[in-house]
């Protein structure tokens, strides 16, 4: 009887350790089953591909170090929550735009892997100087003028 208790306790400990390991993010993961891969990181822009295992959740967070953030589902069935809005089911190719500090989180609704692309504009460049257009109407006028020139 005592041997059974020891074996049972040992098996329970192994299962608990395995379950804990499954809940612990791997290196490079912010959340369990969420694996970001940095593709570009420059002064003005940062781009990540984020792979999510089935059912994985990227907890609610914000990016205070960027001006703009574009979130684009690539594959799988995903749900995103932006700010205080109700969660939205997101389909591949759809794009979500956020500004600095917008709280958001997302999750893989499916049982198979999913992926998203995240594009962060860290520093937007605005042309300055005497020839720099100041607003959209000036930009459009310059483009129209260039089209007329041979």
Buried (B, 14 or more C-beta within 10 A) or exposed (E): EEEEEEEEEEEEEEEEEEEEEEEEEEEEBEBBBBBBEEEEEEEEBBBBBBBBBBBBBBEEEBBEEBEBBBBBBBBBBBBBBBEEEEEBEBEBEEEBEBEBEBEBBBBBBBEEBBBBBBBBBBEEEEEEEEEEEEEEEEEEEEEEEEEEEE
